[in-house]
Amino acid sequence: MAPEAKAEKKAPVRLLYDTWADDEKRIPAGTLLDVPVSAAKELIAAGKAERADPLPGDDA
């Protein structure tokens, strides 16, 4: 019996530009999304999103 693959941790991001989901639906800029950490890093590095999680000590 193979162990289950661990689900990738998710991180919240705020889109800075409109983007399109895999199903071709438009996601407007300003939308908050929980995406896998790897996708969040790619979006942030490309300048298409910003982190949307609170800083330590912030009440959000």
C-alpha positions as CSV (number, residue, x, y, z in Angstrom):
1,M,0.0,0.0,0.0
2,A,1.6,3.3,-1.1
3,P,1.5,6.3,1.2
4,E,-0.8,9.1,0.1
5,A,1.0,12.1,-1.5
6,K,1.0,15.0,0.8
7,A,-1.0,17.9,-0.4
8,E,1.1,21.0,-1.2
9,K,0.8,23.8,1.3
10,K,-1.2,26.8,0.0
11,A,-0.5,30.5,0.3
12,P,-2.8,33.5,-0.2
13,V,-2.0,35.9,-3.0
14,R,-3.7,39.0,-4.4
15,L,-3.7,39.2,-8.2
16,L,-2.2,42.5,-9.6
17,Y,-3.5,41.7,-13.1
18,D,-6.4,39.9,-14.7
19,T,-5.4,36.3,-15.3
20,W,-7.1,33.2,-16.8
21,A,-7.7,29.9,-15.0
22,D,-7.1,26.6,-16.7
23,D,-10.8,26.4,-17.7
24,E,-10.4,29.7,-19.6
25,K,-12.4,31.8,-17.1
26,R,-11.1,35.3,-16.3
27,I,-10.0,36.0,-12.8
28,P,-10.0,39.8,-12.2
29,A,-7.2,41.8,-10.7
30,G,-7.6,42.3,-6.9
31,T,-8.9,38.8,-6.4
32,L,-7.6,36.9,-3.3
33,L,-6.7,33.3,-4.1
34,D,-5.2,30.4,-2.1
35,V,-2.8,28.7,-4.4
36,P,0.0,26.1,-4.0
37,V,3.2,27.7,-2.7
38,S,5.0,26.9,-5.9
39,A,2.4,28.7,-8.0
40,A,2.4,31.6,-5.5
41,K,6.2,32.0,-5.9
42,E,5.9,31.9,-9.7
43,L,3.1,34.6,-9.7
44,I,5.0,36.9,-7.3
45,A,8.3,36.5,-9.2
46,A,6.5,37.4,-12.5
47,G,5.0,40.5,-10.9
48,K,1.5,39.2,-11.4
49,A,0.6,38.9,-7.7
50,E,1.6,39.9,-4.2
51,R,1.5,38.2,-0.9
52,A,-1.9,38.5,0.9
53,D,-1.0,37.0,4.2
54,P,-0.7,39.1,7.4
55,L,2.6,39.9,8.8
56,P,3.4,38.3,12.2
57,G,1.6,40.3,14.9
58,D,-1.0,41.7,12.5
59,D,-4.6,40.9,13.2
60,A,-6.2,40.1,9.9
